[in-house]
């Protein structure tokens, strides 16, 4: 079979996704500190709603996710028409590519960032264009601005950024958005915004609401803060016009009944999630302090993970920790998700052993 004769040209020219290596091994028996999950788990109310929903799973879900969109809209002072739902942030990103990209269109971002955006560009005939993050591992907005040209269709800012955990202050984001051409879509990936504690690390939703004439989409997910990574629930916020166009994509109709009901219940239990956030922030600050004491270069995070440099090959550090039973991420540097305090303590113990052995 000559497969290349039947697959799309876009897929033929696409390099292997950087996300693929994260799923290449069976890690089910490891302590999860590699994919930025919330190890404290979802709200008991969400769990109860999930269990109740299973009895009706032989029926199709509400394809329009009416109740969930209403509840999400209420969170932001928007209308349901401003909300698009899908199976996680990745599905939202795929829909953006399907809706807006033509062959040769450029998707601009700083790197490293979430790999789904480069994948989205390739799969839709677009061209990913990246500029390196700053020395502080932040999105380089001035360098990105210089790269905007006639072929630029989408500009992506992941804030806080994955995998670096760093952020761009709201004032700088708004000033940057002010300068974008009217035919360039600004996509704000705010998957980790709920974990932020710095006062100037905040959402671009208010800016979007104040500038309905600008093409802006804000992406959010239930995978991280709401601990629903396995249920796959994400959403986009934007103008009625943009959201209405994106609803033509079939992926916007496929959010399953269990995910919808759990997400609605989770939104209604903010007290639980605020309690878990406090624990995660405590763990984040603990890890930052203790890793710095081990001699690691640690980048201050506003997410539920930490980007750090041990001076060793990140893939080697990842492999050594997996042998001890903990999974972390490996990029240009290492990334560890904040687990429970017991998990954080065990990670530090093993990391110290690995780094001491490497000195011998």
C-alpha positions in Angstrom: 0.0 0.0 0.0 1.4 3.4 -1.0 0.0 5.4 1.9 1.4 8.7 0.8 -0.9 8.6 -2.2 -4.0 8.7 -0.1 -3.1 10.8 3.0 -3.3 14.6 2.9 -0.3 16.7 1.9 -0.6 18.5 5.2 -0.1 15.3 7.2 2.7 14.1 4.9 4.7 17.3 5.6 3.9 17.4 9.3 6.9 16.4 11.6 6.2 14.1 14.5 4.2 15.9 17.2 6.1 17.0 20.2 3.2 15.8 22.3 3.5 12.2 21.1 6.6 11.4 23.2 4.6 12.1 26.4 2.3 9.2 25.6 4.8 6.7 24.4 5.1 4.6 27.6 2.8 2.9 30.0 2.9 5.2 33.1 -0.2 4.0 34.8 1.7 2.7 37.8 3.8 5.8 38.3 3.0 8.8 40.5 1.7 11.4 38.1 3.7 14.6 38.1 4.3 15.0 34.4 1.1 16.2 32.7 -0.1 19.0 35.1 -3.1 17.1 36.4 -4.7 18.1 39.7 -3.8 15.2 42.0 -6.3 16.3 44.6 -9.1 15.1 42.3 -12.4 16.7 41.4 -15.1 18.0 43.7 -17.2 15.4 45.5 -20.3 17.2 44.0 -18.8 16.7 40.5 -18.1 13.0 41.3 -21.7 12.5 42.4 -23.0 14.2 39.3 -20.7 12.0 37.2 -22.0 8.9 38.8 -25.6 9.9 38.4 -25.1 10.7 34.7 -23.9 7.2 33.9 -27.4 5.8 34.2 -28.4 7.9 31.2 -25.4 7.3 29.1 -27.3 5.1 26.6 -28.9 8.3 25.3 -27.1 11.0 23.3 -26.0 14.1 25.2 -27.4 17.6 24.8 -25.3 18.3 21.7 -25.6 22.0 22.3 -24.4 21.7 25.9 -27.0 24.4 26.8 -26.8 24.2 30.5 -23.0 24.1 30.6 -22.7 27.1 28.3 -25.1 29.0 30.4 -23.2 28.3 33.6 -19.8 29.1 32.0 -21.2 32.4 30.6 -22.5 33.4 34.1 -18.9 33.0 35.4 -17.7 35.8 33.1 -20.8 38.0 32.7 -21.3 36.8 29.1 -24.1 35.2 27.1 -24.3 31.5 26.2 -23.7 32.7 22.6 -20.2 33.7 23.6 -19.3 30.2 24.7 -18.1 27.2 22.6 -17.5 23.8 24.3 -15.5 20.8 23.2 -13.5 17.8 24.4 -10.7 19.7 26.1 -8.5 22.5 25.0 -7.0 20.4 22.3 -10.4 20.1 20.6 -10.8 23.8 20.8 -7.4 24.4 19.2 -8.3 21.9 16.4 -11.5 23.8 15.8 -9.6 27.1 15.5 -7.4 25.6 12.8 -10.4 24.2 10.9 -12.2 27.5 11.1 -9.6 30.0 10.3 -6.6 28.6 8.5 -5.9 28.4 4.8 -2.8 27.0 3.1 0.2 29.1 3.9 -1.4 31.0 6.7 1.1 31.6 9.6 0.5 30.8 13.3 2.8 32.9 15.5 3.8 32.1 19.0 6.8 32.0 21.3 8.5 28.7 22.0 8.5 26.5 24.0 4.8 26.5 24.4 1.9 24.0 24.2 2.6 21.7 21.2 -1.0 21.6 20.0 -0.7 25.0 18.3 2.1 23.8 16.0 0.2 20.7 15.3 -2.9 22.7 14.5 -1.0 24.8 12.0 0.6 21.8 10.2 -2.7 19.8 10.0 -4.5 22.7 8.3 -1.9 23.6 5.8 -0.6 26.5 7.9 2.9 27.4 8.9 4.0 27.6 12.5 6.2 30.5 13.2 8.0 30.7 16.6 10.3 33.0 18.3 12.3 31.9 21.4 11.0 32.9 24.8 13.0 35.5 26.7 15.9 34.6 29.0 13.3 34.6 31.9 11.3 32.0 29.9 8.5 34.4 29.1 6.6 35.0 25.9 8.6 37.5 23.8 6.0 39.9 22.7 8.3 42.5 21.1 10.0 39.8 19.0 6.6 38.4 18.1 5.4 41.8 17.0 8.3 42.1 14.6 7.3 38.7 13.0 3.7 39.8 12.2 3.3 40.1 8.4 0.9 39.7 5.6 0.6 35.9 6.1 0.0 36.0 9.8 -3.5 34.7 10.5 -3.3 33.7 14.2 -1.2 34.9 17.1 -1.1 32.6 20.2 -0.2 33.6 23.7 -0.3 30.9 26.4 -0.6 32.7 29.7 0.6 31.3 32.1 2.7 29.5 29.6 3.1 25.7 29.3 5.8 24.4 29.9 7.5 27.3 31.5 4.9 28.4 34.1 5.8 32.0 33.5 3.3 34.8 32.6 3.0 38.1 30.8 1.4 41.0 32.9 -2.0 42.1 31.8 -0.9 45.6 30.9 1.7 44.2 28.4 -0.9 41.9 26.9 -3.4 44.7 26.4 -0.8 47.0 24.9 0.2 44.2 22.5 -3.4 43.4 21.6 -4.0 47.1 20.8 -1.4 46.9 18.0 -2.6 43.7 16.3 -4.1 44.1 12.7 -7.8 43.7 12.6 -7.5 40.6 10.4 -5.2 38.7 12.8 -6.9 36.4 15.4 -5.5 36.6 18.9 -5.8 33.3 20.8 -5.3 33.5 24.5 -4.7 30.0 26.0 -5.5 30.4 29.7 -5.6 26.7 30.7 -3.7 27.5 34.0 -5.1 30.9 34.8 -7.1 29.7 37.8 -3.8 28.8 39.6 -2.4 32.4 39.3 -1.8 34.4 42.5 0.1 37.5 41.2 -2.4 40.4 40.8 -1.3 41.3 37.3 -1.5 37.7 36.1 -5.1 37.8 35.0 -7.5 36.9 32.1 -7.9 38.8 28.9 -11.7 38.2 29.0 -12.4 41.8 30.2 -10.3 43.1 27.3 -12.2 40.9 24.9 -15.5 42.1 26.3 -14.4 45.8 26.0 -13.2 45.3 22.4 -15.9 43.4 20.5 -14.5 44.7 17.3 -11.3 42.7 17.7 -11.0 39.0 16.8 -10.1 37.4 20.2 -10.6 34.0 21.6 -9.9 33.0 25.2 -9.4 29.2 25.8 -10.1 27.5 29.2 -10.3 23.9 30.3 -11.7 21.8 33.1 -8.7 19.5 32.9 -6.4 21.3 35.3 -8.0 23.4 38.1 -11.2 21.4 38.0 -9.3 18.0 38.0 -11.3 16.6 35.0 -8.4 15.7 32.7 -9.9 12.3 31.9 -13.3 13.7 31.1 -12.1 16.1 28.4 -14.0 19.3 28.8 -12.8 22.7 27.4 -14.3 25.9 26.2 -13.6 29.0 24.2 -14.9 32.5 24.9 -15.4 35.1 22.1 -17.7 37.3 20.2 -21.0 35.9 19.1 -19.8 36.2 15.5 -16.6 34.2 16.1 -18.2 31.5 18.2 -21.1 31.2 15.8 -18.8 30.5 13.0 -16.8 27.9 15.0 -20.0 26.0 15.8 -20.0 24.7 12.3 -17.2 22.4 13.4 -18.6 19.0 14.3 -16.2 18.7 17.3 -18.4 21.4 19.0 -21.3 18.9 19.2 -19.5 16.0 20.8 -19.1 16.8 24.5 -20.4 13.7 26.3 -23.2 13.6 28.8 -21.0 12.6 31.8 -18.5 15.4 31.1 -21.2 18.0 30.8 -22.9 17.1 34.1 -19.6 16.9 36.1 -18.5 20.2 34.7 -21.7 22.0 35.7 -21.5 20.5 39.2 -17.8 21.5 39.5 -18.5 25.1 38.6 -21.0 25.3 41.4 -18.5 24.1 44.0 -15.9 26.8 44.0 -15.3 26.5 47.8 -13.8 23.0 47.2 -11.6 24.2 44.4 -10.3 27.2 46.3 -9.3 24.9 49.1 -7.4 22.7 46.7 -5.8 25.7 45.0 -4.4 26.8 48.4 -2.8 23.4 48.8 -1.3 23.5 45.2 0.1 27.0 45.7 1.7 25.8 49.0 3.2 22.8 47.2 4.4 25.1 44.3 6.2 27.4 46.7 7.6 24.5 48.6 9.0 22.9 45.5 10.4 26.1 44.2 12.3 26.8 47.4 13.6 23.2 47.9 14.7 22.7 44.2 16.6 26.0 44.4 18.3 24.7 47.5 19.4 21.6 45.5 21.1 23.9 43.0 18.4 23.9 40.3 17.6 27.0 38.2 13.9 27.4 39.0 11.6 29.7 37.1 8.8 31.3 39.2 5.5 29.8 38.2 1.9 30.9 38.2 0.6 27.5 37.2 0.4 24.1 38.9 3.8 23.1 37.6 7.4 24.3 37.7 10.0 24.6 35.0 13.5 24.0 36.2 17.0 23.3 35.0 19.2 20.7 36.8 22.2 21.2 34.5 21.5 17.6 33.2 19.7 16.3 30.2 16.0 16.6 30.9 15.2 13.3 29.2 17.8 11.6 31.5 16.3 13.2 34.6 12.9 12.1 33.5 14.1 8.5 32.9 15.8 8.3 36.3 12.7 9.5 38.1 10.5 7.1 36.2 12.7 4.2 37.4 12.0 5.4 40.9 8.3 5.6 40.3 7.6 9.3 39.4 6.8 10.7 36.1 7.7 14.3 35.2 8.0 16.2 31.9 11.1 16.7 29.7 11.4 19.7 27.3 14.2 22.1 26.7 14.4 21.9 30.5 12.5 19.8 33.1 8.9 20.3 34.3 7.3 18.9 37.4 3.6 19.2 38.2 2.6 20.0 41.8 1.3 16.9 43.4 0.1 16.3 47.0 2.6 17.4 49.6 3.6 13.8 50.2 4.2 13.4 46.5 6.3 16.6 46.4 8.4 15.4 49.3 9.1 12.1 47.6 10.0 13.8 44.3 12.5 16.0 46.1 14.0 13.0 47.9 14.5 11.2 44.6 15.7 14.2 42.7 18.3 14.9 45.4 19.5 11.2 45.2 19.7 11.5 41.4 21.7 14.7 41.4 24.1 13.5 44.1 24.7 10.3 42.2 25.4 12.3 39.1 28.2 14.1 40.9 30.1 10.9 41.8 
